[in-house]
C-alpha cells in the first residue's frame, strides 16, 4: 500500500487535508490526513490534483514524428500534470480514418507513452463505411473539419457528407468533435484582403481573414444537424465569443452539444500580438481582450465546458520560414507542458478556485472522452492519476527546457504561476522534479 497525502487535496466537492490510499494502481480509499502507512508521500501544503486530461492533442505519429511523437509529447504531458492525452486523427500519416490506420497508430504508441492515452477517429469525405468499425476498434469519438485543416491528408466534410456520417456516429453513441469554421466567410474575407493588397505580416490582416462569422455559421450548422440526428457534437477550440448565444440556446433546448476553449485564447489577446509574431498563429485566431474576457465568463457560467490545449507543434522552419507572414506560417501552438500554469496564472488574477480549474481540465474532459468511470476525479475506485502542484512558485518560460520535440512556443519569456512537482499515472511516479520514469508505462484507454 502507498499513501499520498497533502493538506490541500482537490476532491470532487472540497479542497481538504486528506490521505489517498493506493492499491494496484487504483485509489482504494480517502482517509484523514493523519492516517499513516509504511510508504507515505507527503506533499505538505502543495495541492494534490486529479491527473489532467487533454482531449485535443496532435501527437503526429506515425508519419510526422519529426513534428512531435508519443515519446516527446507524453514526456511534456507528464511534466505538465497531464496523465491522459487523447490524440487527434491528424496530422499523422496516414490519418486515423480506417481501422487499418488506427492499428498503425496503436502500434506506434505502444511502449512509448509516459502517460495514458486515447485515440479519436477521423470523419472525412469518403469514410462513412469506416465509422462503426472504428468504434468497435476502440476510438473514443470522431473529429471532422468544416474548413481546410492547412495540411494534406485529411479532407473536409460538407453538409451532405455530415448527413451521411452523423446517424452512424449517433448509433455508435460517440461524440463528433468539430473544427467549426465554414470556408465561405474565410474565402470571402481573404479575397477582399488580397484585393486590397493587405500586408500579411500584420496580425490584423490575419485576424480579419478568419472572421467571427466563420465560427458562428459553422456552429449553427452543427446545432441544426445535432438536433436532426440526435448526434453528440463537441465544438473544439472555440475562439469567438459571438457564438456563445447560439450554443447557450442549443443547450437550453437539451441538445447534446458541448464546447471547449484553449489556454491561448484565455491568455493572449489580439491587441498585444506584434506584427510578424507567427508563433501565435492558430485557427481560429486569437481575438480581442473583450472577447477573451467573455470566454472566461462563459467558463464560469457553464457556457463552455472544458479547456484543452490543441497542442499542435511543428518543425521551427514551418513557423519562421515565411519571415513573419501569417498567410504562410503553420497555424498551431505548442503548449502541452504549460497548459495548467497558463490557466492557473490567469485564474488567480480572476479569483477563480483551483477546483474550477480541475473541473475544466480533468473532470469535464474525462466526461467528453467517456473516461469518467475511472479518471478525472480523486475518488475511491478511480485510477490513481495524481499531480502534486505548487501553486505559488513562478517561472519564466525557457523553451529549451520544455519536453516537446521542438524548442519553440509563444509563451517563451512569459512568467507563469504554478509548478508541477510530481505526476503519478495509475499510482506510478512518472515525473518528479525534472526526472522521468526509466520506462514508459502509458496504456490505451477505453470507454466504460
N, C-alpha and C positions, 0 to 999 in steps of 0.2 A: 504493500500500500504506500502511495505517495500522497503527501498533503501539501497543498499550496495555499498560503493564506496572506491576507492583507487587511489593513484597517479600512480599505475602500474597495470592496468588491462590487462590481456593477451587475447586480442581479436583475431579473425581469421587472421587479416592481420597487426596487430600492437600491441605494448605494450604502452598504453596511459592512462593518467588520465581519469577516467570515473565513472559514477554512474549507477548502474544497478537497474532498477525498476522491482519489483516482484509483480505479482498478481496471486493468486490461484495456486501457485507452479510453475509458468512459468515466463520466462523473458519477461516482457511486452515491455520494451524499453531500449535503451542505451542512456544515457544523458551525458552532460558535467559534469565534476567533481563538479562544483559549484552548480549543481541542488540540491534542498533541498526538504525534505519531513518530515512529522511529526515523522516517525520512520526511522532513518538513522543510519546505522552501518558504521563507518569509519575505514578502515583498514590502514590508513596512507600510509606509504611507502612500506608496505608488498605487495607482489604480490597477486592478485586475479586470480586464475586459474579456468578453467572449471574442474569439477569433473573428477578425473581419472577413467579409466575403465580398469579392469583387466580381460582379456578373457581367463586366464589359471590359475584356482584355483581349488584345491582339498579340498572341504569342508568336505567330507567323511560321511555326514549324509544323510539318516539313515544308521544304521548298524555298523558304526565305529565312533560313536560320542566320544568315548574315545580318538580318534586321533585328532579330531577338532570338528566342528559343526557350524551351522548357527549363533548361539549366539556369540561364541567367534570369529569366522572368520570375521563376519561383524563388530564387535567392532574394531578389528585390522584394517580392511579396513577403517573405519571412522577416526581412529586415524592417518592413513597413507595418507589420502587425496583421497581415492578411494570411489566413490559414487555409482559405479555399479560393481558387480562381475558377471562373467559367469562361472558357476560351471561345472567341468568335470564329465563325467558319471561314473567314478570310482574315489576313492576306496570305495565308499559307497556300501552297500549290501542291496538289490540286485542292480546290476549295471543298469544304466538307458538305457536299450536296448529294452524295450517294453513300451507301453502306460501305462500298469498297474504299472510298476516300476516307471515311470515318475510321476504318481499320488502320489505314496508313498513319493517321494522326495518333490513334491509340498506341500503335507500336512506337512512334517517335517519342511519346510521353513516358512510356513505361520505364521505370528505373531512373528517370532523370528529374523528377519533380521533388522539390524540397517540401512542398505543401500539397494538400489535396486539390483535386481539380475536377471540373465537369466540362462537358462539351455541348455547344449549341450546334444544331444543323443549319444548313442554308436553304432558303427558298429562292430559286432563280426561275428564269422564264420557261424552262423546259424540264423541270424535275418533279412534277406533281406525282408521278408514279413512285417516287422515292420517299415521299413524306411519311407514310405509315411504316415502311421498312426501317427508316431512320429512327422512328420512335421505338420500335421493337429492339433495335440495336443499341439503344441507351442514350440518345441525345436528350437533353433536358428541355428542349424547346427549339425554336427556329428563329432565324434572322433574315430579314429582307431589306433591300434598298429600293426606294422610290426614285432616287436620283443617282447619277453615276457615282460609284464609290471612289473614283480617282485612280483606279488601277484595273488592269485587265484581269480576267479570271473569275469574275463574279458579276453576273448580269443583273440589271434592274428588272423589276416586275411592274406591269401596268395593271389597270383595274381589272381587265378581263382575266389576266393570269391570277390575280388575287381571288377573284370569284371562283376560280377552279381550286385553288390551294386551300382557302380558309375553311371550307366544310371538312376537309381532310384533317386539318390541324385541330379543328374543334372536336372531331371524332377521336383524335389521339389524346385530347384533354390537356394539351401543352400550350404554352404561350407563344405568340408570334411577336418577336421583337422587331421594331420598325425604325429604320433611319427615315425620319419623317420630314423630308423636303421634297417638294414637287419640282421637276425640272423647268416647267413653264415660266414661273416668275424669275428663276435664276437665269435662264436663257435670255429672257426679255431684258432684264437689268444689265446683264453682261454686254448684250448687243448695244445698248444705249451708252454704256461706259466706253466701249470700243469706238463707237461713232464719235464720241466727244474727245477721243484720244486722251483719256484719263491716265494718270500715272499709276501703274500697278505696284510701285514701291510704297505708295501711300496706303496706310491701313484703312483710311476712309474709303478708298476705292474698293478694296476687298470687301469691307463691310456692306457697302452698297450693292455689291454683286450677289449677296445672299440675303435678300430682304426677308422681313418677318413673314410676308405673305407666303413664302415658300413653305415655311413650317405650318402656318395656320391652315392653309388649304390641304396640305398632306394630312394633318391631324383630323380635319373634318372628314376627309375621305375615309380614314381608318375607323373613326367613330361610326360612320354610316355602315361600313362593312361589318364591324363588330356587332352592331345592332341586328343586321340582317342574318348573319351566320352564327351568332352567339359564340363567337371565337374570342378567346382571351387575346388582348392586344396590349403590348407594353411599348411605350414611346421611349426610345433611348435618347440620351444626351439632349434633353430639352434646353434650348438656348433662349427662345423668345417667350417672354412673359405675356406677350399679347395672345398666346394660345391658351392661357390658363382658364379664361371663362368657358371656352368650349369643353375643356377637359372636366371642369367642375360640373357643368351641366350633364355631361355624359355619366359621371359617377353618381350624381344625384338621381339619375334615371335608373341606376342599378346596372349599368353596362360594365362588363369585366375589362376595364381599361385602367392601366397603371402607367406611371411615368417616373423617369429618373432625370436628374441633372448631374453635373460633374464638378469636381473641385475647381477647375479653371474658370468656369462660369461664375463661381461663388467667390473667387479671389481677385481675378483681374477685371479690368473694365476698359472699354474701347478708348475712352478719352486719354488713358495712360499708356497706350501702346504706341511706341515710336514707329515712324515710317521705316520700312526695311527690316523690322523685327519679326522675321518669318518663323522663328521658333514658336511664336504664338499663333500661327495659322492653324485653324481647325475648322471643321464643318459639322454643324452650323457654327457661325463665328461667335466670338466673344463680343457682347453688346455693351450697352451703356451702364454707367453707375446706377442709374434709376432702375434699369432692367435687372441688374444684379440684386438690388435690394428687394425687388418684387419676387425673385426666385427664393431668396431667404425666407420671406414672409410666407410663401406658398409651402415651403418645407414645414414651417411652424404650424400652419393652418391645416396641414394634411393634404394639400392640393398636389404636392409632389411627394412620392412615396419613399424614394431612396436616392443615394448618391453612389455612383460608380465612376471609375476613373476614365474609362475609354483610353486606357494606356495604348498608344499607337506609335511605337518607335520606328525609326528608320535609320539607315546609314547617314552620317552627318552631311555628306555632299548633297543629299536629296533635299535638305533644308537650306543649304547655303550656296549651292552651285549657281542659283539664279541671281545671285548678287542683290538680294533684297526684294525680288519680285514676288509678290503674294500670288500672282497668277501661276507662276511656275513651281514654286516650292511645294513640297509634300505637306499635306494637311493632317497633322497628327501631333499629339502632345504626349511626351513621356513623363509619367508622374506616379507610377505604381508605388514606389517606395515612400513617396512623400504625401500620399493622399490623406492619411489620418492627420498628419501635422498641419497640412494646409487647412483642412476643415476645422480642426481644433483651434488654430490660430484665429480664424475668423469667428468661430462660435464664441470664443471667450470675449471678443470685443462686443458681442451682442447679448452677453449674459445667458448663453444657451448651455444647458447642463450636459455633462458627458453622457448621461443616459439617453438624451435625444440623439446625440451623435452615433451612439451604439445602435440605436434603432434604425437609423438611416443607412448605416454602413455594415450592419451584421444581421439584425432581425429581419428587416424587410427584404434584403437581397436573398436571404435563405428562403423566405416565403416565395419569392418570384421563381427561384430555381427548383422549388419543390424539395428543399433540403432541410426544412424546418422541423422535420421529425427527429433530427439528430444534431443539427447545427444552428448557430445564430443566437444562442442564449446560454447562460450559465444555469443549468438546471439538472437535476438527477436524471440519468439515462442518456443525456447528450454526450457526444464526443467531447473529450477533454481538450478542446481547442481554446487556448487561453493566451492572453497577452499581458505582460507586465509593462505598464505605460507610465512614465514620469511626465506629468502634465506641466511641470514648472520649468524644466530645463529648456533652453533655447539653443538653436544652432543656425549658423549661416550656411546655406546650401552650397556645397562644393561638388560639382558634377563628377569630379574624378573619384569621389568616394562612394558614389552610388553603384548599385549592383547590376542595373540593367545594362545591356550589352554595350551601348554607346554613351559616352560621357557628355550628353547634351540634354538640356532641359530648360524651359523658360523660367524655372524657379531659381536658376543659378544666381547666387548672391543674395537671395531673399532670406530674411531672418524669420524662422518659423518656431512656434512653440510646441513642445511635446516631443519626447524621445521614446521610441520603443526600446525597452531594455532586453526583454526576453520573450520568445514566442514558442509555444508548445502546440504541436499537432498530435491529436489523439494521445495526449499525455507525454509525448516525447519532446525533449528540448531540441528544437531545430535551429534556433538562433539565440545567442546570449552575448550581448555587449560586443558585437562585431565578429563573433566566432560562430561558424556554422557547423551543424552536424556533419560527421565524416561521410555518412551515406544518406542519399535522399530516400525518404520513406513515403512520399506522397502517393496516394492511390486515387483512382477514378471514383467519383461519387455517383450514386444513382438516386432516383426519386423513391418516395415511400412506396 
